[in-house]
Amino acid sequence: MRLHLLATIALIAPAFSQEIKTSEWNGFQRIDYKFAGHAALIVRPKTPAAGNPWIWRTEFFGHEPQGDLALLAAGWHVAYYQISDMYGSPASVALMEKFHAHATAEHKLAKRVTLEGFSRGGLYAVNFAAANPDKTAALYLDAPVLDIRSWPGGKGKGAGNAGCWKQALAAFGLTEETAKTFAGNPLDKTAILAKERIPIISVCGDADKVVPFDENTQPFAEKLRKEGGTIEVIAKPGVDHHPHSLKDPKPIVEFLLKNALKE
């Protein structure tokens, strides 16, 4: 099986690096390689589900992985493509589109992917989905950043992060002044998500001091619902930014198994 896999990978076009590593991750086969100059990985289920569904962790692979592990056990693939410090900018979405094309063509994964946005990963997940609704099965957002002015900008209740804010401004071609009226945040994409009826689940601490709930998930959910979309929000009482996910990921997994596999 491994020889067949490596032979298949060896035929894949130039975007792959010459070095492909296979290992084990929590009992599942993990494949690491370079794609278009960035680290990429695919974790394969023991028995793939019909249609090869997959979940794409947009940041912080391996952190609080209980949902990913449950989906692997259900036959889903898990993917990660490391394009950190790009904050869901148009350039990062363009790279994500290339990786999606590669993953669906070469790994035969489903055309529609579930995007999993932890913290700043929410920027990538929502912005990709809004630009590519036909490639998106669902969104699982976990304490997500949905407005760069909230984090890393720190223009509201949170402290922000000065270094990351400089990176985010550069990534979007903004200044302190133009950022005030910036309309490219996930908060500005709710109409598209609602129109396309993309299923969304969000898990957050309602006492998040890093990515404040009432500056990110709460206004996002309110706007989405007003525009006719639906979102299931699991707000953890008194919980800060950490820990992410749920100790028992059953509600997340059941939501995705029910909603993300619909065509």
Backbone as JSON, one array per atom type, in Angstrom:
{
  "sequence": "MRLHLLATIALIAPAFSQEIKTSEWNGFQRIDYKFAGHAALIVRPKTPAAGNPWIWRTEFFGHEPQGDLALLAAGWHVAYYQISDMYGSPASVALMEKFHAHATAEHKLAKRVTLEGFSRGGLYAVNFAAANPDKTAALYLDAPVLDIRSWPGGKGKGAGNAGCWKQALAAFGLTEETAKTFAGNPLDKTAILAKERIPIISVCGDADKVVPFDENTQPFAEKLRKEGGTIEVIAKPGVDHHPHSLKDPKPIVEFLLKNALKE",
  "N": [[0.84, -1.2, 0.0], [1.91, 1.25, 0.87], [4.02, 1.53, -0.98], [2.57, 1.76, -3.31], [1.24, 4.19, -2.81], [3.42, 5.98, -2.65], [4.4, 5.73, -5.22], [2.31, 6.8, -6.66], [2.34, 9.45, -5.71], [4.8, 10.23, -6.67], [4.32, 10.69, -9.32], [3.01, 13.03, -9.4], [2.65, 16.41, -10.4], [4.98, 19.26, -10.69], [4.56, 21.02, -8.46], [4.83, 19.73, -6.06], [7.32, 19.09, -3.56], [10.5, 17.38, -3.71], [10.79, 15.85, -1.51], [8.97, 13.69, 0.37], [7.29, 12.81, 3.21], [6.17, 10.13, 5.15], [4.27, 9.28, 7.98], [2.99, 8.42, 11.26], [0.06, 9.62, 12.73], [-1.61, 9.92, 15.58], [-2.47, 7.3, 15.2], [-3.22, 7.26, 12.55], [-2.4, 7.44, 9.04], [-0.09, 9.84, 8.01], [0.84, 12.27, 5.66], [3.41, 14.3, 4.69], [4.55, 17.14, 2.88], [5.87, 19.52, 0.49], [4.06, 22.14, -1.01], [3.77, 24.35, -3.61], [5.73, 25.88, -2.37], [5.08, 25.9, 0.33], [4.54, 24.26, 3.47], [2.63, 21.29, 3.57], [0.08, 18.97, 4.53], [-1.58, 15.82, 4.67], [-3.85, 13.82, 6.36], [-4.82, 10.53, 6.46], [-7.82, 8.61, 6.57], [-8.51, 5.35, 7.98], [-10.44, 3.86, 6.63], [-11.8, 5.31, 3.99], [-14.64, 7.47, 3.82], [-17.6, 7.45, 1.75], [-17.21, 9.3, -1.2], [-15.03, 10.71, -0.27], [-14.89, 12.83, 1.88], [-13.56, 15.79, 3.51], [-11.83, 17.68, 6.04], [-10.44, 20.83, 6.51], [-8.01, 22.16, 8.3], [-7.28, 25.39, 8.95], [-5.45, 26.81, 10.42], [-3.06, 26.15, 13.06], [-2.64, 23.28, 13.23], [-3.25, 20.19, 14.81], [-3.77, 21.17, 17.34], [-5.89, 20.79, 20.08], [-7.25, 18.41, 18.9], [-9.55, 16.81, 18.9], [-11.99, 16.88, 17.49], [-11.12, 16.56, 14.82], [-9.97, 14.0, 14.99], [-12.2, 12.44, 15.56], [-13.61, 12.76, 13.19], [-11.81, 11.63, 11.37], [-12.01, 8.98, 12.24], [-14.54, 8.56, 11.33], [-14.14, 8.38, 8.67], [-13.29, 10.6, 7.25], [-10.85, 12.68, 5.58], [-8.12, 14.69, 6.8], [-6.71, 17.88, 6.4], [-3.97, 20.2, 6.09], [-2.5, 23.31, 5.32], [0.19, 25.29, 5.37], [0.16, 28.57, 5.58], [0.87, 30.72, 7.18], [0.63, 33.94, 8.87], [-0.59, 35.46, 6.94], [-3.18, 36.13, 7.21], [-5.71, 35.6, 6.03], [-5.81, 37.1, 3.73], [-6.3, 38.35, 0.3], [-4.14, 37.28, -1.19], [-3.5, 35.01, 0.28], [-5.86, 33.55, 0.05], [-5.8, 33.0, -2.67], [-3.62, 31.22, -2.77], [-4.75, 29.18, -1.24], [-6.77, 28.37, -2.96], [-5.28, 27.19, -4.99], [-4.17, 25.05, -3.55], [-6.5, 23.67, -2.88], [-7.36, 22.87, -5.45], [-5.28, 21.16, -6.09], [-5.5, 19.22, -4.0], [-8.0, 18.09, -4.49], [-7.67, 17.08, -7.05], [-5.31, 15.47, -7.02], [-5.29, 14.0, -4.64], [-7.79, 13.08, -4.71], [-9.89, 14.1, -3.21], [-13.08, 15.28, -1.93], [-14.94, 17.7, -3.84], [-16.18, 19.76, -2.43], [-15.2, 21.22, 0.54], [-14.93, 21.08, 4.11], [-14.18, 23.78, 6.09], [-12.05, 24.55, 8.77], [-11.72, 26.79, 11.15], [-9.67, 27.84, 13.53], [-9.23, 30.32, 15.91], [-7.17, 32.84, 14.6], [-7.32, 31.46, 12.28], [-9.93, 31.58, 11.48], [-10.17, 33.79, 9.79], [-9.02, 32.94, 7.38], [-10.66, 30.73, 6.78], [-13.33, 31.74, 6.5], [-13.0, 33.76, 4.56], [-12.04, 32.28, 2.37], [-14.28, 30.63, 1.93], [-16.27, 32.51, 1.28], [-15.26, 33.5, -1.11], [-15.26, 31.21, -2.57], [-17.78, 29.65, -2.67], [-18.83, 27.46, -4.0], [-17.01, 25.52, -3.57], [-17.13, 24.89, -0.97], [-18.22, 23.05, 1.77], [-19.03, 23.31, 4.44], [-18.61, 25.33, 7.43], [-16.59, 25.23, 10.26], [-16.05, 27.06, 12.96], [-13.88, 28.17, 15.47], [-13.59, 29.93, 18.31], [-13.15, 32.18, 16.61], [-11.25, 34.64, 14.77], [-12.8, 37.31, 13.31], [-12.72, 39.86, 12.52], [-10.21, 41.92, 11.72], [-9.65, 44.27, 12.99], [-10.45, 43.92, 15.57], [-8.86, 41.75, 16.52], [-5.74, 41.26, 15.06], [-5.71, 43.95, 15.7], [-6.65, 45.21, 18.05], [-8.5, 47.25, 18.5], [-10.77, 47.37, 19.89], [-12.16, 45.87, 22.69], [-10.19, 43.99, 23.25], [-6.63, 43.32, 23.81], [-5.05, 43.07, 21.56], [-2.32, 42.65, 19.17], [0.62, 44.03, 18.52], [2.75, 43.44, 16.71], [1.61, 41.48, 15.02], [-0.49, 42.99, 14.04], [0.8, 44.85, 12.39], [1.72, 43.08, 10.44], [-0.76, 42.18, 9.44], [-1.89, 44.55, 8.41], [-0.07, 45.03, 6.34], [-0.47, 42.72, 4.81], [-3.02, 43.1, 3.77], [-2.68, 45.47, 2.48], [-3.15, 47.88, 3.86], [-3.46, 50.93, 5.83], [-3.21, 52.48, 9.08], [-5.25, 54.35, 8.99], [-6.86, 53.68, 6.69], [-7.67, 51.2, 7.46], [-9.74, 51.61, 9.18], [-12.08, 51.79, 7.73], [-12.13, 49.45, 6.38], [-13.44, 46.86, 4.38], [-13.17, 44.14, 4.04], [-13.29, 42.08, 5.82], [-14.22, 38.92, 7.44], [-16.64, 39.53, 8.75], [-17.85, 41.11, 6.88], [-18.69, 39.41, 4.97], [-21.01, 38.01, 5.31], [-23.44, 38.13, 3.89], [-22.95, 36.78, 1.5], [-22.41, 34.17, 2.43], [-24.85, 33.59, 3.62], [-26.62, 33.71, 1.42], [-25.64, 31.59, -0.1], [-26.21, 29.53, 1.53], [-24.44, 28.19, 3.31], [-23.6, 25.82, 5.7], [-22.91, 26.54, 9.11], [-21.06, 26.19, 12.08], [-20.17, 27.39, 15.24], [-17.89, 27.52, 17.89], [-17.26, 28.95, 20.92], [-15.7, 30.8, 23.63], [-17.57, 32.72, 25.87], [-16.39, 34.64, 27.36], [-14.1, 35.54, 26.19], [-11.05, 37.11, 26.12], [-9.08, 37.67, 24.33], [-9.92, 37.38, 21.63], [-12.55, 38.95, 21.45], [-15.86, 37.84, 22.05], [-18.14, 39.43, 21.58], [-17.27, 41.11, 19.61], [-16.72, 39.64, 17.46], [-17.75, 36.68, 16.87], [-20.44, 37.05, 17.82], [-21.54, 39.5, 16.5], [-21.18, 38.6, 13.89], [-22.83, 36.32, 13.73], [-25.32, 37.53, 14.22], [-25.61, 39.28, 12.0], [-25.54, 37.41, 9.91], [-27.85, 35.87, 10.38], [-29.86, 37.83, 10.08], [-29.65, 38.21, 7.4], [-30.7, 35.96, 6.41], [-29.29, 33.61, 6.72], [-28.09, 30.65, 8.47], [-26.72, 29.67, 11.59], [-25.13, 27.72, 14.0], [-24.36, 28.39, 17.24], [-22.21, 27.61, 19.8], [-21.77, 28.73, 22.81], [-19.46, 28.93, 25.31], [-19.91, 29.23, 28.66], [-18.29, 31.73, 30.58], [-15.77, 31.1, 29.63], [-12.49, 31.73, 28.41], [-10.27, 32.59, 25.67], [-8.9, 30.21, 25.38], [-9.66, 26.94, 26.71], [-9.75, 25.7, 23.31], [-12.27, 24.22, 21.19], [-14.34, 21.39, 22.19], [-14.46, 19.28, 25.03], [-15.78, 16.88, 24.63], [-16.32, 16.24, 21.41], [-18.68, 15.66, 20.16], [-21.11, 17.24, 19.53], [-20.1, 18.99, 17.54], [-19.12, 17.24, 15.58], [-21.43, 15.77, 14.93], [-23.01, 17.82, 13.85], [-21.51, 18.44, 11.53], [-21.48, 15.98, 10.16], [-24.15, 15.77, 9.59], [-24.74, 18.09, 8.1], [-22.64, 18.85, 6.33], [-22.28, 17.06, 4.29], [-24.14, 17.28, 2.39], [-25.15, 17.85, -0.94]],
  "CA": [[0.0, 0.0, 0.0], [2.79, 2.41, 0.97], [4.74, 1.65, -2.24], [1.61, 2.27, -4.29], [1.03, 5.6, -2.49], [4.6, 6.76, -3.03], [4.48, 5.72, -6.67], [1.3, 7.76, -7.11], [2.82, 10.79, -5.4], [5.96, 10.52, -7.52], [3.85, 11.12, -10.63], [2.31, 14.3, -9.29], [3.37, 17.51, -11.01], [6.09, 19.97, -10.1], [4.32, 21.8, -7.25], [5.33, 18.95, -4.94], [8.76, 19.01, -3.36], [11.02, 16.05, -3.93], [10.82, 15.11, -0.25], [7.66, 13.37, 0.9], [7.46, 12.01, 4.43], [4.98, 9.48, 5.69], [4.42, 8.97, 9.4], [1.72, 8.1, 11.9], [-0.48, 10.68, 13.58], [-2.74, 9.4, 16.36], [-2.94, 6.03, 14.65], [-3.61, 7.42, 11.15], [-1.28, 7.75, 8.16], [0.11, 11.26, 7.73], [1.73, 12.53, 4.54], [3.91, 15.68, 4.71], [5.3, 17.51, 1.68], [5.79, 20.95, 0.17], [3.25, 22.47, -2.18], [3.92, 25.76, -3.97], [6.63, 26.55, -1.44], [4.58, 25.89, 1.7], [4.33, 22.93, 4.04], [1.28, 20.75, 3.45], [-0.05, 17.6, 5.02], [-2.86, 15.12, 4.57], [-3.99, 12.65, 7.23], [-5.76, 9.65, 5.77], [-8.57, 7.69, 7.43], [-8.26, 3.94, 7.68], [-11.41, 3.5, 5.59], [-12.42, 6.57, 3.56], [-16.08, 7.51, 3.62], [-18.02, 7.65, 0.36], [-17.0, 10.66, -1.71], [-13.79, 11.29, 0.29], [-15.04, 14.13, 2.55], [-12.36, 16.22, 4.23], [-11.85, 18.91, 6.81], [-9.19, 21.56, 6.27], [-7.62, 23.03, 9.41], [-6.59, 26.5, 8.3], [-4.31, 27.19, 11.28], [-2.84, 25.43, 14.32], [-2.88, 21.85, 13.1], [-2.91, 19.34, 15.95], [-4.19, 21.75, 18.62], [-7.23, 20.31, 20.44], [-7.64, 17.73, 17.67], [-10.56, 15.79, 19.13], [-12.95, 16.87, 16.38], [-10.45, 15.97, 13.65], [-9.81, 12.56, 15.22], [-13.52, 11.81, 15.43], [-13.95, 12.74, 11.77], [-10.96, 10.59, 10.77], [-12.63, 7.69, 12.56], [-15.75, 8.45, 10.51], [-13.76, 8.21, 7.28], [-12.88, 11.85, 6.62], [-9.46, 13.1, 5.55], [-7.81, 15.97, 7.44], [-5.65, 18.55, 5.66], [-3.44, 21.47, 6.59], [-1.6, 23.97, 4.39], [0.73, 26.33, 6.24], [0.39, 29.89, 4.98], [0.72, 31.59, 8.35], [0.97, 35.37, 8.82], [-1.21, 36.1, 5.77], [-4.41, 36.67, 7.79], [-6.88, 35.47, 5.17], [-5.75, 38.12, 2.69], [-6.52, 37.82, -1.05], [-3.01, 36.45, -1.62], [-3.6, 33.71, 0.95], [-7.0, 32.84, -0.56], [-5.32, 32.5, -3.97], [-2.83, 30.02, -2.48], [-5.69, 28.15, -0.81], [-7.47, 27.86, -4.15], [-4.35, 26.27, -5.65], [-4.08, 23.83, -2.75], [-7.77, 22.96, -3.05], [-7.33, 22.23, -6.76], [-4.32, 20.05, -5.96], [-6.02, 18.16, -3.11], [-9.13, 17.4, -5.13], [-7.2, 16.37, -8.24], [-4.27, 14.48, -6.78], [-5.67, 13.12, -3.53], [-9.16, 12.65, -5.01], [-10.79, 14.52, -2.14], [-14.34, 15.85, -2.39], [-14.84, 19.08, -4.34], [-16.58, 20.67, -1.35], [-14.41, 20.96, 1.75], [-15.29, 21.76, 5.35], [-13.05, 24.58, 6.58], [-12.0, 24.56, 10.22], [-10.97, 28.0, 11.49], [-9.35, 28.1, 14.92], [-8.63, 31.63, 16.2], [-6.94, 33.59, 13.37], [-7.71, 30.61, 11.16], [-11.26, 31.98, 11.02], [-10.0, 34.72, 8.69], [-8.79, 32.15, 6.17], [-11.79, 29.85, 6.5], [-14.48, 32.49, 6.0], [-12.68, 34.46, 3.32], [-12.03, 31.29, 1.3], [-15.65, 30.19, 1.67], [-16.99, 33.59, 0.6], [-14.73, 33.59, -2.47], [-15.42, 29.92, -3.24], [-18.89, 28.91, -2.06], [-19.05, 26.19, -4.71], [-15.99, 24.57, -3.11], [-17.26, 24.86, 0.49], [-19.31, 22.22, 2.29], [-19.45, 23.84, 5.73], [-17.6, 26.02, 8.22], [-16.51, 25.03, 11.71], [-15.24, 28.17, 13.46], [-13.63, 27.95, 16.89], [-13.05, 31.2, 18.84], [-12.54, 32.71, 15.39], [-11.05, 36.05, 14.45], [-13.67, 37.65, 12.19], [-12.49, 41.27, 12.25], [-8.8, 42.18, 12.06], [-9.55, 45.43, 13.88], [-10.6, 43.39, 16.92], [-7.56, 41.11, 16.69], [-4.73, 41.72, 16.01], [-5.7, 45.4, 15.82], [-6.88, 45.67, 19.41], [-9.21, 48.53, 18.44], [-11.96, 47.28, 20.74], [-11.93, 45.49, 24.09], [-9.01, 43.15, 23.4], [-5.32, 43.99, 23.8], [-4.44, 43.0, 20.24], [-0.92, 42.25, 19.08], [1.2, 45.08, 17.66], [3.51, 42.85, 15.62], [0.67, 40.84, 14.09], [-1.26, 44.05, 13.4], [1.63, 45.35, 11.29], [1.67, 42.06, 9.39], [-2.11, 42.16, 8.85], [-2.02, 45.75, 7.58], [0.73, 44.82, 5.13], [-1.09, 41.65, 4.03], [-4.19, 43.64, 3.07], [-2.35, 46.76, 1.87], [-3.87, 48.9, 4.6], [-2.79, 51.79, 6.8], [-4.05, 52.67, 10.26], [-6.43, 55.13, 8.61], [-7.76, 52.94, 5.78], [-8.19, 50.03, 8.17], [-10.97, 51.99, 9.88], [-13.23, 51.57, 6.85], [-11.86, 48.21, 5.64], [-14.65, 46.07, 4.19], [-12.79, 42.8, 3.57], [-13.29, 41.14, 6.94], [-15.3, 37.95, 7.45], [-17.89, 40.2, 9.13], [-18.43, 41.72, 5.68], [-18.98, 38.35, 3.99], [-22.15, 37.22, 5.77], [-24.49, 38.07, 2.86], [-22.6, 35.71, 0.55], [-22.58, 32.9, 3.12], [-26.29, 33.37, 3.79], [-27.2, 33.43, 0.1], [-25.19, 30.27, -0.56], [-26.7, 28.56, 2.52], [-23.33, 27.38, 3.83], [-23.81, 25.48, 7.11], [-21.84, 27.06, 9.96], [-21.1, 25.99, 13.52], [-19.1, 28.14, 15.9], [-17.69, 27.19, 19.3], [-16.53, 30.1, 21.47], [-15.87, 31.19, 25.02], [-18.24, 34.01, 25.88], [-15.57, 35.58, 28.12], [-12.82, 35.6, 25.46], [-10.38, 38.41, 26.25], [-8.15, 37.82, 23.21], [-10.79, 37.58, 20.46], [-13.83, 39.12, 22.15], [-17.05, 37.24, 21.46], [-19.09, 40.44, 21.12], [-16.69, 41.83, 18.47], [-16.43, 38.67, 16.39], [-18.81, 35.71, 16.57], [-21.79, 37.56, 18.07], [-22.05, 40.31, 15.38], [-21.19, 37.76, 12.68], [-24.05, 35.5, 13.77], [-26.49, 38.42, 14.1], [-25.71, 39.71, 10.6], [-25.84, 36.25, 9.07], [-29.26, 35.52, 10.57], [-30.68, 38.89, 9.48], [-29.58, 38.06, 5.95], [-31.35, 34.7, 6.04], [-28.43, 32.45, 6.93], [-28.22, 29.95, 9.75], [-25.47, 29.33, 12.26], [-25.27, 27.17, 15.35], [-23.3, 28.93, 18.1], [-22.05, 27.01, 21.12], [-21.02, 29.69, 23.62], [-19.06, 28.29, 26.56], [-20.03, 30.27, 29.68], [-17.14, 32.07, 31.41], [-14.51, 30.57, 29.06], [-11.64, 32.68, 27.68], [-9.9, 32.14, 24.32], [-8.55, 28.79, 25.55], [-9.32, 25.97, 25.67], [-10.56, 25.6, 22.11], [-13.07, 23.02, 20.93], [-15.11, 20.83, 23.29], [-13.86, 18.02, 25.51], [-16.49, 15.87, 23.85], [-16.63, 16.95, 20.17], [-19.86, 15.08, 19.52], [-22.0, 18.22, 18.86], [-19.45, 19.49, 16.33], [-19.06, 16.16, 14.6], [-22.79, 15.46, 14.46], [-23.42, 18.92, 12.97], [-20.84, 18.32, 10.23], [-21.94, 14.77, 9.47], [-25.52, 16.02, 9.14], [-24.89, 19.23, 7.19], [-21.55, 19.11, 5.37], [-22.22, 16.05, 3.24], [-25.22, 17.53, 1.43], [-24.75, 18.51, -2.19]],
  "C": [[0.87, 1.25, 0.0], [3.55, 2.63, -0.34], [3.82, 2.22, -3.32], [1.39, 3.77, -4.07], [2.2, 6.45, -2.94], [4.76, 6.82, -4.54], [3.5, 6.73, -7.26], [1.8, 9.18, -6.9], [3.96, 11.19, -6.32], [5.54, 11.03, -8.89], [3.23, 12.51, -10.61], [3.23, 15.45, -9.69], [4.27, 18.33, -10.1], [5.84, 20.72, -8.8], [4.75, 21.06, -5.99], [6.84, 19.14, -4.8], [9.2, 17.58, -3.6], [10.95, 15.21, -2.67], [9.41, 14.94, 0.3], [7.87, 12.44, 2.09], [6.13, 11.39, 4.82], [5.27, 9.1, 7.14], [3.04, 8.6, 9.95], [1.32, 9.25, 12.8], [-1.74, 10.16, 14.28], [-3.35, 8.15, 15.75], [-3.35, 6.09, 13.19], [-2.37, 7.79, 10.31], [-1.25, 9.23, 7.82], [1.14, 11.41, 6.62], [2.12, 14.02, 4.58], [4.72, 15.94, 3.44], [5.22, 19.03, 1.52], [4.89, 21.12, -1.05], [3.34, 23.97, -2.41], [4.71, 26.53, -2.91], [6.2, 26.56, 0.01], [4.36, 24.45, 2.17], [2.85, 22.53, 3.93], [1.25, 19.36, 4.07], [-1.48, 17.12, 4.84], [-2.81, 13.97, 5.56], [-5.12, 11.81, 6.65], [-6.52, 8.76, 6.75], [-8.24, 6.25, 7.06], [-9.19, 3.45, 6.58], [-12.13, 4.77, 5.16], [-13.93, 6.43, 3.39], [-16.4, 7.77, 2.15], [-17.83, 9.11, -0.04], [-15.77, 11.36, -1.18], [-13.99, 12.69, 0.89], [-13.77, 14.49, 3.31], [-12.62, 17.51, 4.98], [-10.47, 19.54, 6.73], [-8.97, 22.51, 7.44], [-6.79, 24.17, 8.82], [-5.45, 27.08, 9.12], [-4.26, 26.26, 12.49], [-3.2, 23.94, 14.24], [-2.43, 21.12, 14.36], [-3.33, 19.9, 17.29], [-5.64, 21.35, 18.9], [-7.85, 19.55, 19.26], [-8.82, 16.77, 17.79], [-11.62, 15.72, 18.03], [-12.37, 16.21, 15.14], [-10.33, 14.45, 13.8], [-11.14, 11.83, 15.08], [-13.94, 11.73, 13.96], [-13.08, 11.74, 11.01], [-11.55, 9.21, 11.02], [-13.89, 7.46, 11.75], [-15.44, 8.39, 9.02], [-13.39, 9.48, 6.54], [-11.36, 11.95, 6.56], [-9.33, 14.42, 6.31], [-6.62, 16.58, 6.69], [-5.2, 19.81, 6.38], [-2.45, 22.0, 5.56], [-1.09, 25.22, 5.09], [1.06, 27.61, 5.48], [0.18, 30.94, 6.08], [1.14, 33.02, 8.05], [0.46, 36.05, 7.55], [-2.64, 36.54, 6.08], [-5.65, 36.61, 6.88], [-6.95, 36.5, 4.07], [-6.03, 37.52, 1.31], [-5.38, 36.93, -1.54], [-3.08, 35.07, -0.98], [-4.75, 32.9, 0.38], [-6.6, 32.27, -1.92], [-4.47, 31.24, -3.78], [-3.75, 28.87, -2.05], [-6.44, 27.54, -2.0], [-6.58, 26.89, -4.92], [-4.24, 24.96, -4.88], [-5.36, 23.02, -2.87], [-7.79, 22.21, -4.39], [-6.41, 21.01, -6.74], [-4.91, 18.9, -5.15], [-7.15, 17.39, -3.75], [-8.68, 16.59, -6.35], [-6.28, 15.22, -7.89], [-4.6, 13.52, -5.64], [-7.11, 12.63, -3.65], [-10.14, 12.99, -3.88], [-12.02, 15.21, -2.74], [-14.15, 17.29, -2.85], [-15.17, 20.08, -3.23], [-15.88, 20.27, -0.06], [-15.04, 21.68, 2.94], [-14.06, 22.49, 5.87], [-13.17, 24.76, 8.08], [-11.1, 25.71, 10.67], [-10.83, 28.2, 12.98], [-8.7, 29.47, 15.03], [-8.41, 32.4, 14.89], [-7.23, 32.76, 12.12], [-9.1, 30.92, 10.65], [-11.2, 32.94, 9.85], [-9.85, 33.98, 7.38], [-10.04, 31.36, 5.78], [-12.96, 30.62, 5.88], [-14.17, 33.18, 4.68], [-12.57, 33.5, 2.14], [-13.45, 30.89, 0.93], [-16.43, 31.24, 0.9], [-16.54, 33.73, -0.86], [-15.01, 32.32, -3.28], [-16.57, 29.11, -2.64], [-19.16, 27.57, -2.72], [-18.04, 25.12, -4.3], [-16.12, 24.31, -1.6], [-18.46, 24.04, 0.91], [-19.89, 22.79, 3.57], [-18.3, 24.59, 6.36], [-17.73, 25.6, 9.67], [-15.53, 26.07, 12.22], [-15.11, 28.03, 14.96], [-12.89, 29.15, 17.48], [-12.41, 31.99, 17.71], [-12.33, 34.22, 15.39], [-11.89, 36.34, 13.2], [-13.59, 39.13, 11.82], [-11.06, 41.59, 12.68], [-8.64, 43.39, 12.95], [-9.71, 45.02, 15.34], [-9.32, 42.7, 17.35], [-6.98, 40.9, 15.3], [-4.75, 43.22, 16.3], [-5.86, 45.92, 17.24], [-7.61, 47.01, 19.47], [-10.49, 48.52, 19.27], [-11.57, 46.95, 22.16], [-10.63, 44.71, 24.29], [-7.71, 43.94, 23.31], [-4.7, 44.04, 22.42], [-3.0, 42.55, 20.31], [-0.26, 43.18, 18.06], [1.96, 44.5, 16.47], [2.61, 42.22, 14.57], [-0.17, 41.89, 13.36], [-0.49, 44.64, 12.23], [1.62, 44.37, 10.12], [0.31, 42.08, 8.67], [-2.33, 43.37, 7.96], [-1.28, 45.57, 6.26], [0.07, 43.78, 4.22], [-2.26, 42.16, 3.2], [-3.91, 44.97, 2.39], [-3.06, 47.92, 2.52], [-2.93, 49.8, 5.4], [-3.7, 51.87, 8.02], [-5.35, 53.39, 9.89], [-7.38, 54.34, 7.73], [-8.34, 51.7, 6.44], [-9.52, 50.34, 8.85], [-12.21, 51.71, 9.05], [-13.05, 50.31, 5.99], [-13.11, 47.34, 5.58], [-14.35, 44.67, 3.67], [-12.69, 41.78, 4.68], [-14.35, 40.06, 6.75], [-16.65, 38.55, 7.86], [-18.6, 40.83, 7.94], [-18.87, 40.69, 4.66], [-20.26, 37.57, 4.31], [-23.24, 37.1, 4.7], [-24.22, 36.94, 1.86], [-22.86, 34.34, 1.19], [-24.06, 32.57, 3.3], [-26.95, 32.99, 2.47], [-26.86, 32.02, -0.36], [-25.59, 29.15, 0.42], [-25.6, 27.61, 3.01], [-23.57, 27.09, 5.3], [-22.62, 25.92, 7.96], [-22.11, 26.67, 11.41], [-19.93, 26.73, 14.12], [-19.09, 27.79, 17.38], [-16.8, 28.28, 19.88], [-16.68, 30.17, 22.98], [-16.53, 32.56, 25.06], [-17.51, 35.06, 26.73], [-14.17, 35.71, 27.5], [-12.24, 36.99, 25.55], [-9.43, 38.7, 25.09], [-8.92, 38.18, 21.93], [-12.2, 37.75, 21.0], [-15.04, 38.61, 21.37], [-17.97, 38.3, 20.88], [-18.52, 41.35, 20.04], [-16.49, 40.92, 17.26], [-17.63, 37.76, 16.14], [-20.21, 36.29, 16.77], [-22.3, 38.46, 16.93], [-22.11, 39.53, 14.07], [-22.48, 36.95, 12.62], [-25.3, 36.36, 13.59], [-26.69, 38.88, 12.66], [-26.14, 38.57, 9.71], [-27.33, 35.89, 9.17], [-30.19, 36.56, 9.96], [-30.73, 38.74, 7.97], [-30.11, 36.7, 5.48], [-30.51, 33.46, 6.18], [-28.68, 31.79, 8.27], [-26.84, 29.62, 10.28], [-25.81, 28.77, 13.63], [-24.08, 27.66, 16.17], [-23.34, 28.21, 19.44], [-21.15, 27.95, 21.92], [-20.73, 29.06, 24.99], [-19.04, 29.35, 27.67], [-18.73, 30.46, 30.49], [-15.8, 31.61, 30.86], [-13.81, 31.65, 28.25], [-11.31, 32.09, 26.3], [-9.52, 30.65, 24.31], [-9.34, 28.23, 26.72], [-10.28, 26.04, 24.47], [-11.36, 24.3, 22.12], [-13.92, 22.65, 22.15], [-14.42, 19.56, 23.75], [-14.47, 16.84, 24.77], [-16.95, 16.56, 22.56], [-17.9, 16.49, 19.49], [-20.78, 16.11, 18.86], [-21.42, 18.77, 17.56], [-19.5, 18.45, 15.22], [-20.44, 15.83, 14.05], [-23.31, 16.56, 13.53], [-22.81, 18.75, 11.59], [-21.29, 17.08, 9.47], [-23.34, 14.98, 8.9], [-25.59, 17.05, 8.01], [-23.85, 19.34, 6.08], [-21.54, 18.13, 4.2], [-23.33, 16.22, 2.21], [-24.65, 18.22, 0.19], [-25.73, 19.63, -2.51]]
}
